[in-house]
Structures are given as structure tokens and as C-alpha cells.
Amino acid sequence: MTPEQDPYALIKYINVINVNNDGSGDPTIHAFVEMGLLTIHERLICTINNTSYECYIHKNENDEYVLCYQNNIQDGNVMKFIIKLSKLIKIKIRYMGVSFGRIRRVSDNRTLLMLLYDLKETFEKRITTMLISSEFGIWEIHTSYDFNNKKVKFICRSNMKYDDILQIINNANDMNHDDIDDDIYKEKQQLDEDIIKFDSGSSSQSRNPVNVLVSSLHSLLNRHKPNKVTIFKYGAATNLTMGFIKEIDTTAILDNTHYSNLIEVEWTDATEFALGGDSGSLYFVYNLTTNAFVPVAMHVGSKQKKSYGILISYIF
């Protein structure tokens, strides 16, 4: 069974990364092996100042997979391994750069930086997709690293009330222990309670338009179909108006000028959303979790009972 097919691979990924990271959020060699991207005795090349040094993966006395150079150096932390190697060969590193880019696998010449990208694409992207599609009404997710506890967190923002989300989680945890493996149950609890954090809105970051991703708006729109998603605007000409989101990240020609990265707003039957004189005014969506209006676009024009604003995430 591949990691993509394994329903518990995501939980394993979180647990492995949170137990085996270098203290700054990057995985150790043990994590790469545990998640199947590297194997024991794999031959690797470490490059220091244009000189290559062959190293390999070995399991030490603590049952951890580590990088080794000859019989002199063993370390699972990639940065520490490179520094130890440079001291051993008595060569000062002129510029460290990204440490994961200095070590490549002999079999396919791929660097650890490439494998790290694969790791995040396979698991973190899948976790994000899973949460966005969940019943929690999540519309934005970003990852955060807790340096004190050395753990990765997925910070979620939702249009559901915080207490309702907790109720869903508590109901989901009401399982029959006779039907499932106890270790898996404990891992699921850890994923629910320790890894996924629902932001209750105390941070000003939830109102920051730079943090509203285009993918989050797509998810918001898709999740409410066939119902319409309300959006607001306050402009100099028409003051406060309301419309409905029609398209996200679209294009339009307005006054013979081609615009891209737009949000398209459908007017209501009662009133126009924006007119001449409203250019530069902000479009807002309402976040129930934080009880705050979040700016998402800046008005550029209207035509045929539709208004268009450039998404703020493309401006800043």
C-alpha cells in the first residue's frame, strides 16, 4: 500500500516529523527513512566547497537512522552533520546556503532538498486538502512551527463557530474501542487535539488580507454551492453594498484594458455593487469565527451588472 492509499499515513507523517526534526521544523534523516524516501545503507554525496564526500545511512545504537562519514561522524541532523564534516576535513564552508541542497543521493542524483519537497507535497498538501474538504467549514490553513515544543501545527480558520467545531471533534472521538486498534485511536486523538489548531480569532493575523489565499477563496465558493457567497464593498460613490461571488482568479476587459487575477462579483437584483468613483475601494468577506470583515480585493471596474476587483494576495 502506497502512502497515498494508506489512511493512517498522514497521522504517521505528523508523528514522525514532530518526533524527528532538527528543532527548526526540518526533518532529520530518521524521518526521511521512516517515511520511505531514503533507505538504510543508501549512498549519498555531500558537497563542500566544490569537493564531494561520500556518506551513507546507518542505524545507530539508539535505533535511529543517521548520516555517516567513514567511521568518524554520525548525525541525523543534516546541518550538524555538514558542520562536523567540514571540521573533520578542516575546510571552512564559505557559504552554507540551504544545507539540504548540499547532500544528494547517488542512485538518482536528487538532493535532500528535492526529497523534502516530495515529503511535503505527498503529505502536507494532502492534509491541507483533507481539512479544507472536512465538515469543519475551514476556508484557510497555514502551517506553523512551535519552536518551544518542536512540533508542526496546522492553523485552521473556519466559518463555523469555535464551540461547534469542538463538538464535532468530540463526537468523532466517541468510538468503540473494541472495533479499532488502540494505538490508531490514540494517534487519531493526537492528530485531532495536538496537531490541528482552530484559530479562535484572537490574532490580528486572521484579519490580514495577505494571509487569505486564492485557494482558500476557491474552497469557500465551492463549499457553499449551489448557494451563493456574500461579499461586501464600501466605496466613495455607492457607500456600503452587497453582492455575490461569481468567479475567483478570473480575467476581464474593462475600458479596453485587460485585467487578470480578479474576483468577479454578481450584482443583486436590488442594487449595483460598484460604479464609477468606487475604484480602489475594498471588497470584504465576513469571517464568523473572528466576527470580523476580511478584505480580499480592490475594485477596478464594472460592466454588465458585474463588478471586478484585483485579489489583494496578488497586490502585496
Secondary structure by P-SEA (a helix, b strand, c coil): cccccccaaaaaaaaaaaacccccccccaaaaaaaccccccbbbbbbcccbbbbbbbbbccccbbbbbcccccccccaaaaaaaaaaaaccccccccccccccccccccccaaaaaaaaaaacaaaaaaaaaaccccccbbbbbbcccccbbbbcccccccaaaaaaaaaaaaccccccccaaaaaaaaaaacccccccccccccccccccccaaaaaaaaaaaccbbbbbbbbcccccbbbbbbcccccccccccccccbbbbbbbcccccccccccccbbbbbbbccccbbbbccccccccccbbbbccccccc
